[in-house]
Amino acid sequence: MNFSAPLIEGVLLRRYKRFLADVTLADGREVTAHCANPGAMTGLAAPGTPVWLEPSADPRRKLKWSWKLAGLAEGGLACVDTGLPNRMVAEALAARAIPAFAAYGTARPEVRYGEKSRVDFLLSAPGLPDCWLEVKAVSLSRAPGLAEFPDTVTARGARHLDDLAAMAGQGARAAMLYVVQRTDCARMAVADDIDPAYAAAFVRARAAGVEAVAHAARITPEGVSIGPALPVEG
């Protein structure tokens, strides 16, 4: 998927109140951008980080800029917008470009399941069990080549794993798809020291038959898309 407008490069001054970031653009202007990421953004939000913003001409928007990409210390890019993986996955599912789910021809988004959840996608195809698919955006890396999830405590994420485990227990197919939104990682693992409850839910889900699938994201200043599969450790 391409960004809706060419991205503008700048330098991060500060991220604050989780969803706001002040940036100095190349022409010297200081602007405030929306940051669509509720996580800790460890290693991606230090002052001085190169960033790329998407401008908007929509007069209804309070903030005219959206923070999309961050430069990595060793080169490469990270996508900081946690709303983009679902759009990437929707496109990839429609093109049958994710091998683990390529047999499914229909993907319904936001279907209710569990006690108070909506699954990201319910996949279906004649002759196959329905597949309940959750998608998570991954941007944390604390060791070379290793992506980790989560980057902060996420009770909601643990609940999703338990909901998927319940669906697997009913005979359905259930899977968690981790989209690694940085270009410097070749494998993925659960950050059990950051959120032990999530790690425990991950172990329960895997024991119940929930699949753990990870894919890299292809990231450029022009757009983002689903890349190759990555191994999931643990």
C-alpha positions in Angstrom: 0.0 0.0 0.0 1.2 3.5 -0.9 1.1 6.5 1.4 -1.7 8.9 0.4 0.8 11.7 -0.1 4.6 12.0 -0.5 6.3 11.8 2.9 8.2 14.8 4.3 11.4 14.2 6.1 12.3 15.9 9.4 13.9 15.4 12.8 12.1 14.4 15.9 12.2 17.0 18.7 10.0 15.1 21.3 7.2 12.6 21.6 4.7 13.3 24.3 1.2 12.4 25.6 1.7 9.2 23.6 0.0 10.5 20.5 1.8 13.8 19.8 5.2 14.5 18.3 7.0 17.7 17.6 9.2 17.7 14.5 11.5 20.1 12.7 11.1 19.8 9.0 13.9 20.2 6.5 12.8 23.8 5.7 13.1 24.8 9.4 9.4 24.7 10.3 8.4 23.1 13.6 5.2 21.1 13.3 3.1 18.8 15.6 2.2 15.4 14.2 -0.2 12.7 15.2 1.6 9.6 16.4 -0.6 6.5 15.9 1.2 4.3 18.3 0.1 3.7 21.9 3.2 1.7 22.8 6.5 2.6 24.4 8.3 3.0 21.0 11.6 2.0 22.7 14.5 3.1 20.5 12.3 4.9 18.0 11.4 8.1 19.7 14.7 9.6 20.9 15.1 13.3 20.1 17.2 13.7 17.0 15.7 10.6 15.2 15.1 11.1 11.5 11.4 10.8 10.8 9.0 11.0 7.9 5.6 12.6 8.1 2.6 12.3 5.9 0.8 15.6 5.2 -2.9 16.0 4.9 -5.0 18.6 3.2 -8.2 17.5 4.9 -9.7 20.7 6.5 -11.5 18.6 9.2 -8.2 17.4 10.7 -6.9 19.1 13.8 -3.3 18.0 13.1 -2.2 18.2 9.4 0.7 15.8 9.9 1.0 12.1 10.7 4.2 10.4 11.8 4.7 7.3 9.6 8.4 6.3 9.6 11.5 6.5 11.8 15.1 6.0 10.8 17.1 3.3 12.5 20.5 3.8 14.1 22.2 1.3 11.9 20.3 2.3 8.8 17.0 1.1 7.5 13.5 2.2 8.5 10.7 1.4 11.0 7.1 2.1 10.5 5.6 3.6 13.7 1.9 3.7 12.7 0.3 0.7 14.4 -2.8 1.1 12.3 -1.1 0.2 9.0 -0.5 -3.6 9.5 -4.2 -4.4 9.3 -4.4 -2.5 6.0 -1.2 -4.3 4.8 -2.6 -7.7 5.8 -6.0 -6.9 4.2 -4.3 -6.2 0.9 -2.0 -9.3 1.2 -5.0 -11.6 2.0 -6.9 -10.3 -1.0 -3.9 -11.1 -3.2 -3.3 -14.4 -1.4 0.2 -13.2 -0.7 0.5 -14.7 2.8 1.3 -18.4 2.2 -0.1 -19.6 5.6 -3.5 -18.2 4.7 -3.4 -18.3 0.9 -6.1 -21.0 0.6 -8.7 -18.6 2.0 -10.7 -16.5 -0.5 -12.8 -14.5 2.0 -11.6 -12.2 4.8 -14.2 -10.5 6.9 -12.8 -7.8 9.2 -13.9 -6.9 12.8 -16.1 -9.9 13.5 -17.3 -10.3 17.1 -16.0 -13.2 19.1 -15.0 -14.1 22.7 -16.6 -12.1 25.5 -15.8 -8.6 24.3 -13.5 -8.8 21.4 -13.6 -8.3 17.6 -11.2 -10.5 15.6 -9.2 -8.6 13.0 -10.1 -11.0 10.2 -12.3 -14.1 9.9 -11.0 -16.1 7.0 -13.2 -18.6 5.2 -13.2 -20.9 2.2 -15.2 -23.9 1.0 -14.1 -27.1 2.6 -11.8 -25.4 5.1 -12.4 -24.6 8.8 -12.8 -20.9 9.5 -9.6 -19.2 10.6 -9.8 -16.5 13.3 -6.8 -14.2 12.7 -5.5 -11.5 14.9 -2.8 -9.0 13.7 -0.2 -7.3 15.9 2.3 -4.6 14.9 5.8 -5.2 16.1 8.4 -2.4 16.4 10.6 -3.3 19.3 14.2 -4.6 18.9 16.7 -4.8 21.7 19.1 -7.3 20.2 20.5 -7.4 16.7 18.1 -9.0 14.3 15.5 -9.8 16.9 12.0 -8.3 16.9 10.0 -8.5 20.1 6.4 -8.1 21.1 5.0 -6.4 23.2 6.9 -3.2 24.0 4.7 -2.5 26.9 2.1 -4.3 29.1 -1.0 -5.2 27.0 -3.9 -6.8 28.9 -5.9 -6.5 25.6 -3.2 -8.5 23.8 -3.3 -11.3 26.4 -7.1 -11.4 26.1 -6.9 -11.8 22.4 -4.6 -14.8 22.8 -7.0 -16.4 25.3 -9.9 -15.7 22.9 -8.0 -17.4 20.0 -7.2 -20.3 22.3 -11.0 -20.7 23.0 -11.7 -20.7 19.3 -9.0 -23.4 18.7 -10.6 -25.4 21.5 -13.9 -25.4 19.6 -12.2 -26.9 16.5 -11.6 -23.7 14.5 -8.3 -22.6 13.1 -6.8 -19.7 15.1 -3.7 -17.7 14.4 -1.8 -14.6 15.6 0.0 -12.8 12.8 2.9 -10.5 13.9 3.9 -7.9 11.4 7.4 -6.7 12.1 7.5 -3.1 11.1 11.3 -2.6 10.9 13.8 -3.5 8.2 16.6 -4.8 10.5 15.0 -8.0 12.0 15.2 -11.6 10.8 13.3 -13.3 13.6 10.6 -12.6 16.3 10.1 -13.5 19.9 7.8 -12.6 22.8 9.2 -10.1 25.3 8.4 -12.1 28.4 10.3 -9.7 30.7 8.2 -6.8 29.6 4.8 -8.5 30.0 4.9 -11.8 31.8 1.1 -12.1 31.6 1.2 -11.8 27.8 4.0 -14.4 27.6 2.0 -16.8 29.7 -1.1 -16.2 27.5 1.1 -16.9 24.5 2.3 -20.3 26.0 -1.4 -21.2 26.7 -2.5 -20.3 23.2 0.3 -22.2 21.6 -0.6 -25.3 23.7 -4.2 -24.9 22.6 -3.3 -25.0 19.0 -3.1 -21.3 18.1 -0.6 -20.7 15.3 2.1 -18.0 15.6 3.1 -16.5 12.3 5.4 -13.5 11.7 6.1 -11.6 8.5 8.5 -8.7 7.9 7.2 -5.5 6.4 8.7 -4.0 3.3 9.1 -0.3 4.2 10.1 2.6 1.9 9.2 6.3 2.0 6.7 5.5 -0.8 4.7 2.8 1.0 4.6 -0.4 3.1 3.6 -3.9 2.3 3.9 -7.5 3.7 7.3 -9.0 3.2 8.7 -12.5 3.8 7.9 -14.8 6.6 10.1 -14.8 9.7 10.6 -17.5 12.3 8.9 -17.1 15.7 11.0 -18.2 18.6 9.5 -19.9 21.6 
